[in-house]
Each structure stands twice: as structure tokens, then as C-alpha cells.
């Protein structure tokens, strides 16, 4: 009765205004902020952050620890949107996705994805959750795909990629992180009968289109536009494949075979018309040039060599230079000419090896995490290797790429997750 009385007093115009406010508030709550990290490799899937004012020198034990909390088996990355962090790990006999408060590390919700995947190189999930609006998407290491309500952790829809579509589970588990583009959720399913690459409706899980029958890679898809033609690029177990967003029809493919089908690093778009790919096992790297005409796209090789062998950590493109791990060596090369500018295997401060590390870029610097938990700050310049700071922040195997969001750096191993304050004014937001 009270609601009806209020509505009569407000009239139609007032009700419409109130409804608009509610809708706008919900949209605001769901939309990522300018310094959030909503998916694998950040806002643009390139490992580059637009944050400035980060610490350029650290105490001996590293940036201040804001909080630490339990983690678990696996190598899933951390996505951060609107004060919430989403990641996945193995817990007992299960794989779970969790949501934690970025202010204090307290768990908000937990969702069981699957029974835990076990492997000699590490148990647990591999992919990084993708956050889009009110939904967060995750895939277990054995191919269970879920869309969850980002606020509550409740299941919205799900698919078993193996049982429903014949998706092959790669030797070391499913690692691809879905890409959201418009109403599509793009997934490297690796299934039979043209269920290799699939565009799901992100809201209800219905299939919009499917294409190709291919072995899955461990890489994650990206979207690029060349000469006005948009493409989705999938780095599968056998090739780099370009397809049309409209119906999944293939524009082109470039064969790329690696031992054990380990094509894991994410392709890197080099504007306006090139793409870089790289794999380990002594395969190397290549830059391809895409040429669009009459609604289709062709590709030709610019260069190919073993100068950069990304095993599973993806490189960064900064001012036409690529920074990344050539197996266990941190390198800088010219993206257009493949010229090596510098190469370093060991961390200067204590002579420890980088190993198979990972990195991101922010405020003119590379933030690098070695595979043994040494955090290192390196100036992003092709002139020479310039190390600014280093500190041991974790121990054990650290194969998860760090995440930077709103002045906070998130790192994890297979036991715990840390939130570090890396703002120069030490006033990081939530």
C-alpha cells in the first residue's frame, strides 16, 4: 500500500526518473573503472596498464603488503573490477572460483567449478576469469565453462566443453581465457565437427556460431581491426587462425606447430596491420602482416626466427619493441626488424635467475615476477637493461602473471595471494 501511495504522488514522470536512476546505478556498479583489470592481461589483453605514479624504489623487503590470503593449486590469474578480485584455484579435491574484497582480502563468495585437475607440473585451474558487466566467466582445467553472477557467485549458465562438443582437454589442462566482444563470448573449445572455435551468447550460453575442427592451444583469443575489417585471432594447437566476427568464417590461417601443441602465449597486435606470435620448445617467433581488401583478409610473413621463444608467458609491445621471456632470458627486441636490443638471465640485485617469469607494463616500467617469486622493476627502454628495484615477495613456483589495479599489485603462488601497495604516494584506492 505504501509503495502504491508513493507512486501515485510521484506520477509517471517521477517513476520513470526513479527507474532511470536505478538502471544507471546498476550499470555503474557493473562497469569496470579506468584502472581496473577485468580479464587476462588487463583491459586490452596486452599486458599494458595506464596507471601512473607507481613506486620507483622499494624497501629491501619490497612494496608494503596490504593483505595476504590463502590461495591454492593452479596458475589462474586475478581479475579486478569495482573493488572485487576474481580468481580460481584448487582446494582439496575441487577447483573453485572465488571473489574477494580488494580492501582486506576477505572472501565474498566461492563457487565449485569441477573436481580438481591433477598433473605432474601442477594441479588446479589455469585460465583467468573474464569479468563483463554483471557476469564473470571461468573454465576449469577439464573444460567446464561457467557464467556466474559476479555479485553473488550464483550460476547463470554453463557448458561441459568436452562432453557436449568433444572438446579435447590439452595435455596440461585448459588454459584459454574467453574473450567478450559485444554479445559474444569467444572460446577456443578445440572440439569435433566444427566446434573448434565457438562464439557463445554471453548472456544465456546459446551458440551464435561455431567453426573449424582443430586442436586447442593454451592461448587466449584477441580481436583486431585492419583496414576497417575486424577479425578474431585464435592461436590454436596447430595454427594462428583469423575468423569473421559475423559468422566465424575463416579469413586466413598460418600453420604453427610446436612440440606437444604448446602454443600458449597470446598473439600481440602491432598496429596498424601486423601480429606477433611466439612459442617455446625452440620454435621461436614470427611477425605477420595482414592485408584487407574487398571484405576479406590475407596474410604474409614479415620475419620468423628463434630470437624470442615465449614458452607460456606473453610478451609486451611498447613503442614497436617487444619485451618478453625467451625461455629463461628476459629480452627486448625490435618488433619490426627482430633485432635483439638486450638480454638478461639473472636479476642484478642478488644474481638470482628469472627463470620462466611473467611481466606487465606500467608508468614507463616493466613489473616482472620471476618463477621463484622475485619481484623486479625494470625501466622499459630498448637502450639497455636498467633494473630499478627487486625484492623476494613469494616463494615456490610463481607462474601466474601479476595484476595491477588502482595502485595495488596482486601476485600469487600455489599457496597464498598478496596485495601490494605500489603507489608512490601510498594512498592506493580500494
Secondary structure, DSSP 8 states (H G I E B T S, - for coil): -HHHHHHHHHHHHHHHHHHHHHHHHHHHHHS--TT-B-STTTTTTSSB-----B-SS--TT-SEEEEEEE--BS----EEETTEEEEEEEETTEEEEEEEETTT--EEEEEEEEE----TT--S--S--EEETTEEEEE-TT-EEEEEETTT--EEEEEEHHHHH-----TT------EEETTEEEEE---STT-SEEEEETTT--EEEEE------S---EEEEETTEEEEEEE-SSEEEEE-TTT--EEEEEE---GGG---S--EEETTTEEEEEETTTTEEEEEEEEEETTEEEEEEEEEESS---SSS--EEETTEEEEEETTEEEEEETTT--EEEEE-B-TTT--B--S-EEEEETTEEEEE-TTSEEEEEE--SS--EEEEEEE---S---S--EEETTEEEEE-SSEEEEEE-BTTS----
